[in-house]
């Protein structure tokens, strides 16, 4: 099991709403615990053994089938809308190191407001909000890599 499959498994568990999942195979033991704010992952891997089936493939296929538009979150934040990354790249909360963040928790945003910048292949792409509301939570740290369709912000549309 490689790191990509483990990351896909973590995403799947987080979206499923399970609080804890343990997976033990001959060469690997993984425990994933999800809480209200954090996802904690512990894994121990011994030498890889030949002939083991690839476990992450069905998970990746399931994740690929999900919609790309902003979607309501299914857990205790069910009244919030998730703003997701439209591209793969590096997430930045401000236009340059000496400038203030585009948005903070509590900032009111409108459709078309720039909420962040994602750098992809040396190009800085301004990400605009597709919804109006108030920023409730920033889900990604500044200067962190993000994947396609990864949640970035929670917005209260009321």
C-alpha positions as CSV (number, residue, x, y, z in Angstrom):
1,X,0.0,0.0,0.0
2,X,1.6,3.3,-1.1
3,X,1.1,6.8,0.4
4,X,-1.4,7.8,-2.3
5,X,-3.7,4.8,-1.4
6,X,-3.4,5.7,2.3
7,X,-4.3,9.3,1.5
8,X,-7.4,8.2,-0.4
9,X,-8.4,5.9,2.5
10,X,-8.1,8.8,4.9
11,X,-10.4,11.0,2.7
12,X,-12.9,8.1,2.3
13,X,-13.0,7.6,6.1
14,X,-13.4,11.3,6.8
15,X,-16.3,11.6,4.3
16,X,-18.0,8.4,5.6
17,X,-18.5,9.9,9.1
18,X,-16.9,7.0,10.9
19,X,-15.0,8.0,14.0
20,X,-12.4,5.3,13.9
21,X,-11.2,2.7,11.4
22,X,-8.6,0.0,11.9
23,X,-7.1,-1.9,8.9
24,X,-4.6,-4.7,9.5
25,X,-3.0,-6.7,6.7
26,X,0.1,-8.9,6.7
27,X,2.5,-6.1,6.1
28,X,0.7,-3.0,7.3
29,X,-1.4,-1.8,10.2
30,X,-3.4,1.5,9.9
31,X,-5.6,3.3,12.4
32,X,-7.6,6.3,11.3
33,X,-9.4,8.4,13.9
34,X,-11.5,11.3,13.0
35,X,-12.7,14.0,15.4
36,X,-14.6,17.3,15.1
37,X,-11.5,19.3,14.1
38,X,-8.7,16.8,13.2
39,X,-8.0,13.6,11.3
40,X,-5.3,11.5,13.0
41,X,-3.6,8.7,11.2
42,X,-1.2,6.2,12.5
43,X,0.4,3.6,10.4
44,X,3.2,1.0,10.7
45,X,4.5,-0.7,7.6
46,X,6.9,-3.6,7.4
47,X,8.7,-4.9,4.3
48,X,6.3,-5.1,1.3
49,X,5.1,-8.5,0.3
50,X,4.7,-9.5,-3.3
51,X,1.3,-10.5,-4.6
52,X,-0.9,-8.4,-2.3
53,X,-4.0,-6.9,-3.9
54,X,-4.3,-3.2,-4.3
55,X,-6.7,-2.0,-1.7
56,X,-7.0,1.7,-2.6
57,X,-8.3,1.2,-6.2
58,X,-12.0,1.0,-5.2
59,X,-11.7,3.9,-2.9
60,X,-10.1,6.1,-5.6
61,X,-12.9,5.1,-8.0
62,X,-15.5,6.1,-5.4
63,X,-13.9,9.5,-4.7
64,X,-13.6,10.2,-8.5
65,X,-17.4,9.8,-8.8
66,X,-18.2,12.7,-6.4
67,X,-19.3,16.1,-7.8
68,X,-16.9,19.0,-8.2
69,X,-19.2,21.9,-7.4
70,X,-19.6,23.4,-3.9
71,X,-21.6,20.8,-1.9
72,X,-23.2,20.9,1.5
73,X,-21.2,19.1,4.2
74,X,-22.9,16.0,5.7
75,X,-21.7,16.2,9.3
76,X,-22.5,18.6,12.2
77,X,-21.7,21.5,9.8
78,X,-24.7,20.6,7.6
79,X,-25.9,24.1,7.2
80,X,-22.6,25.3,5.7
81,X,-21.4,25.2,2.1
82,X,-17.9,23.9,1.3
83,X,-15.8,25.9,-1.1
84,X,-13.5,23.4,-2.9
85,X,-10.3,23.7,-4.9
86,X,-10.9,23.7,-8.6
87,X,-7.2,22.7,-9.3
88,X,-4.2,21.0,-7.9
89,X,-1.5,23.3,-6.6
90,X,-0.2,25.2,-3.6
91,X,-2.8,27.2,-1.5
92,X,-2.1,30.7,-0.5
93,X,-4.4,32.9,1.7
94,X,-2.8,36.2,0.6
95,X,-1.8,37.7,-2.7
96,X,1.8,38.2,-1.6
97,X,3.8,37.7,1.7
98,X,3.5,41.4,2.7
99,X,-0.3,41.7,2.0
100,X,-3.2,40.8,4.3
101,X,-5.2,37.5,3.8
102,X,-8.0,37.6,1.2
103,X,-10.5,36.4,3.8
104,X,-10.6,35.6,7.5
105,X,-13.1,33.7,9.7
106,X,-16.1,36.0,9.9
107,X,-15.5,37.8,6.6
108,X,-18.6,38.3,4.5
109,X,-18.1,37.3,0.9
110,X,-20.1,37.6,-2.3
111,X,-20.1,35.6,-5.5
112,X,-17.0,36.5,-7.5
113,X,-14.9,37.7,-4.5
114,X,-11.3,36.3,-4.4
115,X,-10.9,34.0,-1.4
116,X,-7.4,32.6,-2.1
117,X,-4.7,31.9,-4.7
118,X,-3.6,28.5,-5.9
119,X,-0.2,28.3,-7.6
120,X,0.0,25.6,-10.3
121,X,3.0,25.3,-12.6
122,X,4.3,28.7,-11.6
123,X,1.0,30.4,-12.4
124,X,-1.0,32.0,-9.6
125,X,-4.7,31.4,-10.1
126,X,-7.2,33.6,-8.1
127,X,-10.0,31.4,-6.7
128,X,-13.3,33.2,-6.6
129,X,-16.3,32.3,-4.4
130,X,-19.2,30.7,-6.1
131,X,-21.4,31.5,-3.1
132,X,-22.3,34.4,-0.9
133,X,-22.1,34.2,2.9
134,X,-19.8,34.4,5.8
135,X,-16.5,32.4,6.2
136,X,-16.9,30.1,9.1
137,X,-13.8,28.0,8.9
138,X,-10.5,27.9,6.9
139,X,-9.8,24.2,6.3
140,X,-6.3,24.5,4.7
141,X,-3.0,26.0,6.1
142,X,-1.3,28.7,4.1
143,X,1.4,27.5,1.7
144,X,0.0,23.9,1.8
145,X,-0.5,21.6,-1.2
146,X,-4.1,21.0,-2.2
147,X,-5.7,18.5,-4.5
148,X,-8.6,18.9,-7.0
149,X,-11.9,19.1,-5.2
150,X,-10.3,19.4,-1.7
151,X,-12.4,21.5,0.7
152,X,-10.8,24.9,1.4
153,X,-13.4,26.9,3.3
154,X,-16.8,26.5,5.1
155,X,-19.3,29.3,4.3
156,X,-22.5,30.1,6.2
157,X,-24.9,31.2,3.4
158,X,-27.4,32.8,5.8
